[in-house]
Amino acid sequence: MKDAVTTSEVQFAEIQIIKCVQCQSFDSEILKLSQAVDTYNESSQPLSKVKVTSSQIRQLEPILVDGILCVGGRLQSHPIILPKVHPAVTLIVRHFHIVMSCRQGACCVIDSIALLDN
């Protein structure tokens, strides 16, 4: 009989799913930001503020945190950026709407999802 799935395995799977979804939707943004990080690592000079200028998410001032695209700026926590339309995002929202009994509407679902990111 197979052992139960561990918490670390679930967390690893969540991270991999998020990275996959982001790569499918924001490939050019991730590439630009990761190249800037690589340049910083090789040159040992301070990383200039890299801005994603030609993107639908440019107003979020995206940054890479451990390979995951997140909202930048002056926020202390950096919420994960997910696309508006993607099958995996739809499943996440449905999960919180149905399983978490968020029958009050969109605000309840958004708040429930945001609590997990902290």
N, CA, C and O atoms as a GROMACS GRO file, in nm:
protein
  472
    1MET      N    1   0.085  -0.118   0.000
    1MET     CA    2   0.000   0.000   0.000
    1MET      C    3   0.089   0.124   0.000
    1MET      O    4   0.189   0.130   0.071
    2LYS      N    5   0.051   0.220  -0.079
    2LYS     CA    6   0.129   0.342  -0.094
    2LYS      C    7   0.106   0.436   0.024
    2LYS      O    8  -0.005   0.446   0.077
    3ASP      N    9   0.214   0.504   0.066
    3ASP     CA   10   0.203   0.600   0.174
    3ASP      C   11   0.119   0.720   0.132
    3ASP      O   12   0.104   0.749   0.013
    4ALA      N   13   0.065   0.788   0.231
    4ALA     CA   14  -0.014   0.908   0.203
    4ALA      C   15   0.077   1.019   0.151
    4ALA      O   16   0.198   1.019   0.176
    5VAL      N   17   0.019   1.112   0.080
    5VAL     CA   18   0.093   1.225   0.027
    5VAL      C   19   0.130   1.317   0.143
    5VAL      O   20   0.047   1.348   0.228
    6THR      N   21   0.256   1.360   0.145
    6THR     CA   22   0.302   1.447   0.252
    6THR      C   23   0.272   1.594   0.221
    6THR      O   24   0.244   1.630   0.107
    7THR      N   25   0.278   1.676   0.324
    7THR     CA   26   0.256   1.819   0.307
    7THR      C   27   0.358   1.880   0.213
    7THR      O   28   0.324   1.964   0.130
    8SER      N   29   0.483   1.839   0.226
    8SER     CA   30   0.587   1.895   0.140
    8SER      C   31   0.566   1.856  -0.006
    8SER      O   32   0.597   1.933  -0.097
    9GLU      N   33   0.513   1.735  -0.030
    9GLU     CA   34   0.483   1.693  -0.167
    9GLU      C   35   0.369   1.777  -0.226
    9GLU      O   36   0.373   1.812  -0.344
   10VAL      N   37   0.269   1.807  -0.145
   10VAL     CA   38   0.158   1.890  -0.192
   10VAL      C   39   0.208   2.032  -0.222
   10VAL      O   40   0.172   2.089  -0.325
   11GLN      N   41   0.290   2.088  -0.134
   11GLN     CA   42   0.344   2.222  -0.156
   11GLN      C   43   0.431   2.226  -0.281
   11GLN      O   44   0.424   2.322  -0.358
   12PHE      N   45   0.512   2.124  -0.301
   12PHE     CA   46   0.596   2.116  -0.421
   12PHE      C   47   0.509   2.112  -0.546
   12PHE      O   48   0.538   2.180  -0.645
   13ALA      N   49   0.402   2.032  -0.543
   13ALA     CA   50   0.312   2.021  -0.658
   13ALA      C   51   0.243   2.154  -0.686
   13ALA      O   52   0.228   2.194  -0.802
   14GLU      N   53   0.200   2.225  -0.580
   14GLU     CA   54   0.136   2.356  -0.598
   14GLU      C   55   0.231   2.453  -0.668
   14GLU      O   56   0.190   2.525  -0.759
   15ILE      N   57   0.355   2.456  -0.624
   15ILE     CA   58   0.454   2.546  -0.682
   15ILE      C   59   0.478   2.511  -0.829
   15ILE      O   60   0.487   2.601  -0.914
   16GLN      N   61   0.488   2.382  -0.860
   16GLN     CA   62   0.510   2.341  -0.998
   16GLN      C   63   0.391   2.377  -1.087
   16GLN      O   64   0.410   2.418  -1.202
   17ILE      N   65   0.270   2.363  -1.036
   17ILE     CA   66   0.151   2.400  -1.114
   17ILE      C   67   0.150   2.550  -1.140
   17ILE      O   68   0.123   2.594  -1.252
   18ILE      N   69   0.180   2.629  -1.037
   18ILE     CA   70   0.184   2.775  -1.053
   18ILE      C   71   0.290   2.814  -1.156
   18ILE      O   72   0.263   2.898  -1.242
   19LYS      N   73   0.408   2.754  -1.148
   19LYS     CA   74   0.513   2.786  -1.246
   19LYS      C   75   0.472   2.748  -1.387
   19LYS      O   76   0.499   2.822  -1.482
   20CYS      N   77   0.406   2.635  -1.402
   20CYS     CA   78   0.361   2.590  -1.534
   20CYS      C   79   0.257   2.686  -1.591
   20CYS      O   80   0.265   2.724  -1.708
   21VAL      N   81   0.160   2.724  -1.509
   21VAL     CA   82   0.055   2.817  -1.553
   21VAL      C   83   0.117   2.950  -1.592
   21VAL      O   84   0.082   3.008  -1.695
   22GLN      N   85   0.210   2.999  -1.510
   22GLN     CA   86   0.274   3.127  -1.540
   22GLN      C   87   0.358   3.120  -1.667
   22GLN      O   88   0.358   3.214  -1.746
   23CYS      N   89   0.429   3.010  -1.688
   23CYS     CA   90   0.508   2.995  -1.811
   23CYS      C   91   0.420   2.996  -1.935
   23CYS      O   92   0.459   3.051  -2.038
   24GLN      N   93   0.305   2.935  -1.926
   24GLN     CA   94   0.213   2.932  -2.040
   24GLN      C   95   0.155   3.070  -2.069
   24GLN      O   96   0.127   3.102  -2.184
   25SER      N   97   0.136   3.151  -1.966
   25SER     CA   98   0.068   3.279  -1.983
   25SER      C   99   0.160   3.400  -1.986
   25SER      O  100   0.129   3.500  -2.051
   26PHE      N  101   0.273   3.393  -1.916
   26PHE     CA  102   0.361   3.509  -1.901
   26PHE      C  103   0.506   3.474  -1.934
   26PHE      O  104   0.599   3.517  -1.865
   27ASP      N  105   0.526   3.394  -2.038
   27ASP     CA  106   0.659   3.345  -2.072
   27ASP      C  107   0.758   3.458  -2.098
   27ASP      O  108   0.870   3.454  -2.047
   28SER      N  109   0.720   3.558  -2.175
   28SER     CA  110   0.814   3.666  -2.209
   28SER      C  111   0.850   3.749  -2.086
   28SER      O  112   0.964   3.794  -2.073
   29GLU      N  113   0.756   3.771  -1.997
   29GLU     CA  114   0.783   3.848  -1.875
   29GLU      C  115   0.880   3.773  -1.784
   29GLU      O  116   0.974   3.832  -1.730
   30ILE      N  117   0.857   3.642  -1.769
   30ILE     CA  118   0.946   3.561  -1.685
   30ILE      C  119   1.086   3.557  -1.744
   30ILE      O  120   1.185   3.567  -1.672
   31LEU      N  121   1.095   3.542  -1.876
   31LEU     CA  122   1.224   3.539  -1.943
   31LEU      C  123   1.301   3.670  -1.921
   31LEU      O  124   1.419   3.667  -1.888
   32LYS      N  125   1.234   3.782  -1.939
   32LYS     CA  126   1.299   3.912  -1.921
   32LYS      C  127   1.348   3.930  -1.778
   32LYS      O  128   1.460   3.975  -1.755
   33LEU      N  129   1.264   3.896  -1.681
   33LEU     CA  130   1.302   3.913  -1.541
   33LEU      C  131   1.413   3.814  -1.501
   33LEU      O  132   1.502   3.851  -1.425
   34SER      N  133   1.407   3.692  -1.549
   34SER     CA  134   1.511   3.594  -1.514
   34SER      C  135   1.644   3.628  -1.578
   34SER      O  136   1.749   3.604  -1.518
   35GLN      N  137   1.642   3.685  -1.698
   35GLN     CA  138   1.767   3.730  -1.760
   35GLN      C  139   1.830   3.844  -1.680
   35GLN      O  140   1.952   3.852  -1.666
   36ALA      N  141   1.746   3.932  -1.628
   36ALA     CA  142   1.796   4.042  -1.545
   36ALA      C  143   1.860   3.989  -1.417
   36ALA      O  144   1.963   4.039  -1.373
   37VAL      N  145   1.798   3.887  -1.358
   37VAL     CA  146   1.854   3.827  -1.237
   37VAL      C  147   1.986   3.757  -1.268
   37VAL      O  148   2.082   3.768  -1.191
   38ASP      N  149   1.993   3.686  -1.381
   38ASP     CA  150   2.118   3.620  -1.421
   38ASP      C  151   2.228   3.722  -1.444
   38ASP      O  152   2.342   3.699  -1.404
   39THR      N  153   2.195   3.834  -1.508
   39THR     CA  154   2.294   3.940  -1.531
   39THR      C  155   2.344   3.994  -1.399
   39THR      O  156   2.464   4.020  -1.384
   40TYR      N  157   2.254   4.012  -1.304
   40TYR     CA  158   2.291   4.062  -1.172
   40TYR      C  159   2.385   3.963  -1.103
   40TYR      O  160   2.486   4.004  -1.044
   41ASN      N  161   2.354   3.836  -1.109
   41ASN     CA  162   2.436   3.734  -1.042
   41ASN      C  163   2.577   3.727  -1.102
   41ASN      O  164   2.673   3.702  -1.029
   42GLU      N  165   2.590   3.749  -1.233
   42GLU     CA  166   2.720   3.740  -1.297
   42GLU      C  167   2.804   3.866  -1.278
   42GLU      O  168   2.926   3.857  -1.270
   43SER      N  169   2.741   3.982  -1.270
   43SER     CA  170   2.816   4.107  -1.268
   43SER      C  171   2.847   4.157  -1.128
   43SER      O  172   2.936   4.241  -1.113
   44SER      N  173   2.779   4.110  -1.028
   44SER     CA  174   2.791   4.154  -0.889
   44SER      C  175   2.768   4.304  -0.872
   44SER      O  176   2.811   4.363  -0.773
   45GLN      N  177   2.702   4.365  -0.969
   45GLN     CA  178   2.662   4.504  -0.956
   45GLN      C  179   2.516   4.507  -0.914
   45GLN      O  180   2.443   4.410  -0.938
   46PRO      N  181   2.472   4.617  -0.852
   46PRO     CA  182   2.332   4.624  -0.810
   46PRO      C  183   2.236   4.605  -0.927
   46PRO      O  184   2.259   4.656  -1.037
   47LEU      N  185   2.130   4.533  -0.902
   47LEU     CA  186   2.030   4.507  -1.005
   47LEU      C  187   1.949   4.633  -1.028
   47LEU      O  188   1.883   4.683  -0.937
   48SER      N  189   1.955   4.685  -1.150
   48SER     CA  190   1.873   4.802  -1.180
   48SER      C  191   1.728   4.757  -1.187
   48SER      O  192   1.700   4.641  -1.218
   49LYS      N  193   1.639   4.846  -1.160
   49LYS     CA  194   1.497   4.810  -1.157
   49LYS      C  195   1.453   4.773  -1.298
   49LYS      O  196   1.440   4.860  -1.384
   50VAL      N  197   1.430   4.647  -1.320
   50VAL     CA  198   1.388   4.597  -1.450
   50VAL      C  199   1.237   4.613  -1.458
   50VAL      O  200   1.164   4.567  -1.370
   51LYS      N  201   1.191   4.676  -1.563
   51LYS     CA  202   1.048   4.694  -1.580
   51LYS      C  203   1.001   4.619  -1.704
   51LYS      O  204   1.064   4.624  -1.809
   52VAL      N  205   0.891   4.550  -1.688
   52VAL     CA  206   0.827   4.483  -1.800
   52VAL      C  207   0.734   4.587  -1.861
   52VAL      O  208   0.627   4.615  -1.807
   53THR      N  209   0.775   4.643  -1.975
   53THR     CA  210   0.703   4.758  -2.030
   53THR      C  211   0.592   4.722  -2.127
   53THR      O  212   0.493   4.794  -2.136
   54SER      N  213   0.607   4.615  -2.200
   54SER     CA  214   0.507   4.581  -2.301
   54SER      C  215   0.429   4.456  -2.261
   54SER      O  216   0.437   4.352  -2.326
   55SER      N  217   0.354   4.469  -2.152
   55SER     CA  218   0.284   4.353  -2.101
   55SER      C  219   0.151   4.396  -2.038
   55SER      O  220   0.135   4.510  -1.994
   56GLN      N  221   0.059   4.303  -2.035
   56GLN     CA  222  -0.069   4.330  -1.971
   56GLN      C  223  -0.056   4.338  -1.819
   56GLN      O  224  -0.148   4.387  -1.753
   57ILE      N  225   0.054   4.292  -1.763
   57ILE     CA  226   0.073   4.295  -1.618
   57ILE      C  227   0.175   4.400  -1.574
   57ILE      O  228   0.218   4.398  -1.459
   58ARG      N  229   0.214   4.490  -1.663
   58ARG     CA  230   0.318   4.588  -1.631
   58ARG      C  231   0.282   4.676  -1.513
   58ARG      O  232   0.370   4.718  -1.438
   59GLN      N  233   0.153   4.706  -1.494
   59GLN     CA  234   0.112   4.791  -1.383
   59GLN      C  235   0.130   4.724  -1.248
   59GLN      O  236   0.129   4.791  -1.144
   60LEU      N  237   0.146   4.593  -1.247
   60LEU     CA  238   0.169   4.519  -1.122
   60LEU      C  239   0.316   4.521  -1.080
   60LEU      O  240   0.351   4.471  -0.973
   61GLU      N  241   0.402   4.579  -1.165
   61GLU     CA  242   0.546   4.583  -1.141
   61GLU      C  243   0.598   4.444  -1.102
   61GLU      O  244   0.650   4.425  -0.993
   62PRO      N  245   0.583   4.346  -1.193
   62PRO     CA  246   0.614   4.207  -1.159
   62PRO      C  247   0.761   4.186  -1.121
   62PRO      O  248   0.851   4.250  -1.175
   63ILE      N  249   0.780   4.094  -1.026
   63ILE     CA  250   0.914   4.052  -0.984
   63ILE      C  251   0.914   3.900  -0.976
   63ILE      O  252   0.809   3.837  -0.970
   64LEU      N  253   1.034   3.842  -0.977
   64LEU     CA  254   1.046   3.697  -0.958
   64LEU      C  255   1.087   3.669  -0.814
   64LEU      O  256   1.186   3.723  -0.765
   65VAL      N  257   1.011   3.585  -0.748
   65VAL     CA  258   1.043   3.541  -0.612
   65VAL      C  259   1.054   3.390  -0.616
   65VAL      O  260   0.953   3.320  -0.630
   66ASP      N  261   1.175   3.339  -0.604
   66ASP     CA  262   1.200   3.196  -0.611
   66ASP      C  263   1.143   3.134  -0.739
   66ASP      O  264   1.089   3.023  -0.737
   67GLY      N  265   1.157   3.207  -0.849
   67GLY     CA  266   1.112   3.157  -0.978
   67GLY      C  267   0.964   3.172  -1.005
   67GLY      O  268   0.914   3.125  -1.108
   68ILE      N  269   0.892   3.237  -0.914
   68ILE     CA  270   0.748   3.257  -0.930
   68ILE      C  271   0.722   3.406  -0.952
   68ILE      O  272   0.775   3.490  -0.880
   69LEU      N  273   0.642   3.438  -1.051
   69LEU     CA  274   0.607   3.575  -1.085
   69LEU      C  275   0.510   3.630  -0.981
   69LEU      O  276   0.402   3.574  -0.959
   70CYS      N  277   0.550   3.742  -0.918
   70CYS     CA  278   0.469   3.801  -0.811
   70CYS      C  279   0.451   3.951  -0.834
   70CYS      O  280   0.523   4.012  -0.912
   71VAL      N  281   0.355   4.008  -0.763
   71VAL     CA  282   0.333   4.152  -0.767
   71VAL      C  283   0.449   4.219  -0.695
   71VAL      O  284   0.486   4.179  -0.584
   72GLY      N  285   0.506   4.321  -0.758
   72GLY     CA  286   0.616   4.395  -0.696
   72GLY      C  287   0.566   4.517  -0.623
   72GLY      O  288   0.455   4.517  -0.568
   73GLY      N  289   0.647   4.620  -0.621
   73GLY     CA  290   0.608   4.743  -0.554
   73GLY      C  291   0.644   4.742  -0.408
   73GLY      O  292   0.734   4.669  -0.365
   74ARG      N  293   0.574   4.824  -0.332
   74ARG     CA  294   0.609   4.842  -0.191
   74ARG      C  295   0.534   4.749  -0.096
   74ARG      O  296   0.541   4.766   0.025
   75LEU      N  297   0.462   4.653  -0.150
   75LEU     CA  298   0.392   4.559  -0.064
   75LEU      C  299   0.492   4.475   0.014
   75LEU      O  300   0.597   4.438  -0.038
   76GLN      N  301   0.460   4.445   0.139
   76GLN     CA  302   0.550   4.360   0.217
   76GLN      C  303   0.538   4.214   0.174
   76GLN      O  304   0.638   4.142   0.169
   77SER      N  305   0.417   4.172   0.144
   77SER     CA  306   0.401   4.039   0.087
   77SER      C  307   0.387   4.058  -0.063
   77SER      O  308   0.340   4.162  -0.109
   78HIS      N  309   0.426   3.960  -0.138
   78HIS     CA  310   0.421   3.970  -0.283
   78HIS      C  311   0.325   3.863  -0.337
   78HIS      O  312   0.365   3.749  -0.358
   79PRO      N  313   0.197   3.901  -0.359
   79PRO     CA  314   0.099   3.804  -0.408
   79PRO      C  315   0.141   3.745  -0.543
   79PRO      O  316   0.200   3.814  -0.626
   80ILE      N  317   0.109   3.620  -0.563
   80ILE     CA  318   0.140   3.550  -0.687
   80ILE      C  319   0.048   3.601  -0.798
   80ILE      O  320  -0.071   3.624  -0.776
   81ILE      N  321   0.106   3.619  -0.916
   81ILE     CA  322   0.029   3.663  -1.033
   81ILE      C  323  -0.018   3.540  -1.110
   81ILE      O  324   0.063   3.455  -1.148
   82LEU      N  325  -0.147   3.531  -1.133
   82LEU     CA  326  -0.205   3.425  -1.215
   82LEU      C  327  -0.285   3.489  -1.326
   82LEU      O  328  -0.339   3.599  -1.309
   83PRO      N  329  -0.294   3.422  -1.441
   83PRO     CA  330  -0.371   3.479  -1.552
   83PRO      C  331  -0.520   3.482  -1.522
   83PRO      O  332  -0.571   3.405  -1.440
   84LYS      N  333  -0.588   3.572  -1.590
   84LYS     CA  334  -0.732   3.584  -1.571
   84LYS      C  335  -0.805   3.461  -1.624
   84LYS      O  336  -0.902   3.414  -1.564
   85VAL      N  337  -0.758   3.408  -1.736
   85VAL     CA  338  -0.824   3.294  -1.799
   85VAL      C  339  -0.723   3.181  -1.818
   85VAL      O  340  -0.630   3.191  -1.898
   86HIS      N  341  -0.743   3.074  -1.742
   86HIS     CA  342  -0.661   2.953  -1.755
   86HIS      C  343  -0.737   2.840  -1.684
   86HIS      O  344  -0.797   2.864  -1.580
   87PRO      N  345  -0.735   2.719  -1.738
   87PRO     CA  346  -0.808   2.609  -1.675
   87PRO      C  347  -0.768   2.583  -1.529
   87PRO      O  348  -0.854   2.552  -1.447
   88ALA      N  349  -0.641   2.594  -1.497
   88ALA     CA  350  -0.598   2.570  -1.359
   88ALA      C  351  -0.650   2.678  -1.265
   88ALA      O  352  -0.688   2.649  -1.152
   89VAL      N  353  -0.653   2.801  -1.311
   89VAL     CA  354  -0.705   2.911  -1.229
   89VAL      C  355  -0.855   2.891  -1.206
   89VAL      O  356  -0.906   2.916  -1.097
   90THR      N  357  -0.924   2.847  -1.309
   90THR     CA  358  -1.067   2.818  -1.294
   90THR      C  359  -1.090   2.712  -1.188
   90THR      O  360  -1.183   2.723  -1.108
   91LEU      N  361  -1.006   2.608  -1.187
   91LEU     CA  362  -1.019   2.502  -1.086
   91LEU      C  363  -0.992   2.554  -0.945
   91LEU      O  364  -1.059   2.514  -0.850
   92ILE      N  365  -0.894   2.642  -0.931
   92ILE     CA  366  -0.863   2.700  -0.800
   92ILE      C  367  -0.983   2.781  -0.749
   92ILE      O  368  -1.024   2.766  -0.634
   93VAL      N  369  -1.038   2.864  -0.835
   93VAL     CA  370  -1.153   2.947  -0.795
   93VAL      C  371  -1.273   2.859  -0.762
   93VAL      O  372  -1.343   2.884  -0.664
   94ARG      N  373  -1.298   2.758  -0.843
   94ARG     CA  374  -1.411   2.666  -0.815
   94ARG      C  375  -1.392   2.595  -0.682
   94ARG      O  376  -1.487   2.580  -0.605
   95HIS      N  377  -1.270   2.553  -0.654
   95HIS     CA  378  -1.241   2.486  -0.527
   95HIS      C  379  -1.282   2.574  -0.410
   95HIS      O  380  -1.352   2.529  -0.319
   96PHE      N  381  -1.239   2.698  -0.413
   96PHE     CA  382  -1.270   2.786  -0.302
   96PHE      C  383  -1.417   2.827  -0.299
   96PHE      O  384  -1.472   2.854  -0.192
   97HIS      N  385  -1.479   2.830  -0.412
   97HIS     CA  386  -1.620   2.867  -0.415
   97HIS      C  387  -1.708   2.753  -0.364
   97HIS      O  388  -1.802   2.777  -0.288
   98ILE      N  389  -1.677   2.631  -0.404
   98ILE     CA  390  -1.762   2.517  -0.368
   98ILE      C  391  -1.717   2.452  -0.237
   98ILE      O  392  -1.796   2.442  -0.144
   99VAL      N  393  -1.592   2.410  -0.231
   99VAL     CA  394  -1.545   2.335  -0.114
   99VAL      C  395  -1.537   2.422   0.010
   99VAL      O  396  -1.569   2.376   0.120
  100MET      N  397  -1.496   2.545  -0.005
  100MET     CA  398  -1.480   2.633   0.111
  100MET      C  399  -1.611   2.704   0.146
  100MET      O  400  -1.614   2.787   0.236
  101SER      N  401  -1.718   2.670   0.077
  101SER     CA  402  -1.852   2.725   0.103
  101SER      C  403  -1.855   2.877   0.098
  101SER      O  404  -1.915   2.941   0.185
  102CYS      N  405  -1.792   2.935  -0.002
  102CYS     CA  406  -1.793   3.080  -0.021
  102CYS      C  407  -1.913   3.116  -0.107
  102CYS      O  408  -1.897   3.153  -0.223
  103ARG      N  409  -2.029   3.106  -0.054
  103ARG     CA  410  -2.151   3.132  -0.130
  103ARG      C  411  -2.186   3.281  -0.135
  103ARG      O  412  -2.283   3.320  -0.200
  104GLN      N  413  -2.106   3.366  -0.066
  104GLN     CA  414  -2.135   3.509  -0.064
  104GLN      C  415  -2.096   3.579  -0.193
  104GLN      O  416  -2.143   3.690  -0.218
  105GLY      N  417  -2.014   3.517  -0.274
  105GLY     CA  418  -1.978   3.578  -0.401
  105GLY      C  419  -1.829   3.592  -0.421
  105GLY      O  420  -1.749   3.530  -0.352
  106ALA      N  421  -1.793   3.676  -0.518
  106ALA     CA  422  -1.655   3.690  -0.562
  106ALA      C  423  -1.562   3.739  -0.452
  106ALA      O  424  -1.450   3.690  -0.440
  107CYS      N  425  -1.606   3.834  -0.372
  107CYS     CA  426  -1.519   3.890  -0.267
  107CYS      C  427  -1.476   3.783  -0.167
  107CYS      O  428  -1.360   3.780  -0.124
  108CYS      N  429  -1.567   3.695  -0.130
  108CYS     CA  430  -1.535   3.588  -0.035
  108CYS      C  431  -1.433   3.492  -0.095
  108CYS      O  432  -1.341   3.449  -0.026
  109VAL      N  433  -1.450   3.457  -0.222
  109VAL     CA  434  -1.357   3.366  -0.290
  109VAL      C  435  -1.219   3.429  -0.298
  109VAL      O  436  -1.119   3.363  -0.268
  110ILE      N  437  -1.213   3.555  -0.340
  110ILE     CA  438  -1.085   3.624  -0.352
  110ILE      C  439  -1.014   3.634  -0.218
  110ILE      O  440  -0.893   3.611  -0.209
  111ASP      N  441  -1.089   3.667  -0.112
  111ASP     CA  442  -1.030   3.676   0.022
  111ASP      C  443  -0.976   3.540   0.067
  111ASP      O  444  -0.868   3.534   0.125
  112SER      N  445  -1.050   3.433   0.041
  112SER     CA  446  -1.006   3.298   0.080
  112SER      C  447  -0.877   3.258   0.010
  112SER      O  448  -0.788   3.201   0.072
  113ILE      N  449  -0.868   3.289  -0.120
  113ILE     CA  450  -0.749   3.256  -0.196
  113ILE      C  451  -0.631   3.342  -0.149
  113ILE      O  452  -0.520   3.291  -0.137
  114ALA      N  453  -0.654   3.468  -0.122
  114ALA     CA  454  -0.547   3.559  -0.078
  114ALA      C  455  -0.490   3.517   0.056
  114ALA      O  456  -0.371   3.537   0.081
  115LEU      N  457  -0.571   3.460   0.143
  115LEU     CA  458  -0.523   3.416   0.275
  115LEU      C  459  -0.418   3.306   0.262
  115LEU      O  460  -0.327   3.297   0.345
  116LEU      N  461  -0.429   3.222   0.158
  116LEU     CA  462  -0.333   3.115   0.139
  116LEU      C  463  -0.197   3.168   0.096
  116LEU      O  464  -0.095   3.106   0.124
  117ASP      N  465  -0.195   3.283   0.029
  117ASP     CA  466  -0.071   3.338  -0.025
  117ASP      C  467   0.015   3.401   0.083
  117ASP      O  468   0.134   3.424   0.061
  118ASN      N  469  -0.042   3.430   0.199
  118ASN     CA  470   0.034   3.496   0.306
  118ASN      C  471   0.115   3.400   0.386
  118ASN      O  472   0.184   3.441   0.479
   0.00000   0.00000   0.00000
